[in-house]
């Protein structure tokens, strides 16, 4: 993941495309471009042998190269917002450094770098033989796996096909009953996203970890999370219970915040003569079900593993 700050000061976590998958996408693009370019050269030189002079044939050959090596990626990436046929096949997209859609200028810079430095003219121009190794090295050592064209253009590639994250085990999906009172007054605003993500990953793998690794990792994560919330957890709280409670509270608070931002549906004025229903606050209270009480808490069947 790469942490990107947009122009509106919004922090995004974008999944950066790794170098091997980018190379595979490039090979697919080359598998499309090279046959098209070869067919174009056959047509051009066949026409040159019959109707054109050498200068005209050379001009057409250069135009064909520019159309295939530069026009192809620029057209596809601009019109499809960062995708070529190869990128579409492997599920990646090129975006600006701020996370926005790639622009025509950026796509053109990337295509020119690929055409004249990194890929296409390497067999013809020994002076740029450093281009392909340099692009590969920068892609391997760069935090966002950028090749030279990305560095010149201010772009990087993200992956769009992520494996579906498994849900939390049911036992960790809610606040454990012994911690309900503590969780009701829990402050989680200082909990960082990386700490929450690490805690969630631990709970998802809880039953697949070896007991020794489970205990050590749980204790370390619980200490990190406990330092970011208040009040401190009750003494003797198991690490997995602490993490489950904190994540449940954080999830509930975030869902409540999103619900508060959702616009209310538009209300229409009743037709003339239609009865007006009283507000919900003034409506008669619903009768409780037989044998129950309206104040009785729901039983979610939570069974703690400790």
Secondary structure, 3 states (H helix, E strand, C coil): CEEEECCCCCEEEECECCHHHHHHHHHHHHHHHHHHHHHHHHHHHHHHHHCCCHHHHHHHHHHHHHHHHHHHHHHHHHHCCCCCHHHHHHCEEEEECCCCECCHHHHHHHHHHHHHHHCCCCCCCHHHCHHHHHHHHHHHHCCCCCCHHHHHHCEEEEECCCCCCCCCCHHHCCCCHHHHHHHHCCECCCCCHHHHHHHHHHHHCHHHCCHHHHHHHHHHHHHHHHCCCECCCCCCCCHHHHHHHHHHHHHHHHHHHHHHHCCCCCCCCCCCCCCCCCCCCCCCCCCCCCCCCCCCCCCCCCCCCC
